[in-house]
Amino acid sequence: MLLLAVDTATPAVTVALHDGDSVVAESTRVDARRHGELLLPSVDRVLTTAGLKLEAVTGVVVGVGPGPYTGLRVGLVTAAAFGSVLGVPVHGVCTLDGLAYAAGLQEPFTVATDARRKEVYWARYDGSGARTGEPAVDRPADIAGQVAGLPAVGAGALLYPEVFPDARGPEHQSAAALAALAAGKLAAGEELLPPRPLYLRRPDAQVPRNYKVVTPR
């Protein structure tokens, strides 16, 4: 097994290789505006560090979000392209689950990432690290009662300390954690998510309504 894992659902452009036992190489750059520019060089850097060719990859793992529309689709489209070219399966993993796995907490907790618009993408996890519900997007104040008293990980928790007073690391997503989580599930015979984006709201960019026609009639 050699899994190539990528995630662009958060400001972190993160890539890793996992051989089924451990992480072989990884790269993470935090830049919310350069996902498309940074992802492929990061893949190349990870492969070079590992001394491997892309053709050695036997499966692709991609974070499916939730995340902002533009950044999220960069990773998903790239993963789909690699899967098609290499003829290997592409597996989806919830981005919040990757952060939860990296946290390694052994008590109930929350994962929250920055959803912009003064909102967070979030989910709750039990003491084993298993998600206890579906990911959601909300204003932090609206979920204060649901997350009260729980530790929280992720950049969203750090942004709103009044709601998440016990914020802990990691702040950013790690493809290494995503790959390790996926490798464990695959080894156990568990099915992963399809590589489709987990959008929880409409994209920020919209076609203008009632725009002025400037072409000649």
Secondary structure as GFF3:
##gff-version 3
##sequence-region A 1 217
A	DSSP	beta_strand	3	7	.	.	.	ID=ss1
A	DSSP	beta_strand	12	18	.	.	.	ID=ss2
A	DSSP	beta_strand	23	30	.	.	.	ID=ss3
A	DSSP	alpha_helix	35	50	.	.	.	ID=ss4
A	DSSP	three_ten_helix	54	56	.	.	.	ID=ss5
A	DSSP	beta_strand	59	63	.	.	.	ID=ss6
A	DSSP	alpha_helix	69	86	.	.	.	ID=ss7
A	DSSP	beta_strand	90	93	.	.	.	ID=ss8
A	DSSP	alpha_helix	95	103	.	.	.	ID=ss9
A	DSSP	beta_strand	109	116	.	.	.	ID=ss10
A	DSSP	beta_strand	119	125	.	.	.	ID=ss11
A	DSSP	beta_strand	136	138	.	.	.	ID=ss12
A	DSSP	three_ten_helix	140	143	.	.	.	ID=ss13
A	DSSP	alpha_helix	144	147	.	.	.	ID=ss14
A	DSSP	beta_strand	152	153	.	.	.	ID=ss15
A	DSSP	alpha_helix	155	159	.	.	.	ID=ss16
A	DSSP	beta_strand	167	168	.	.	.	ID=ss17
A	DSSP	alpha_helix	175	187	.	.	.	ID=ss18
###
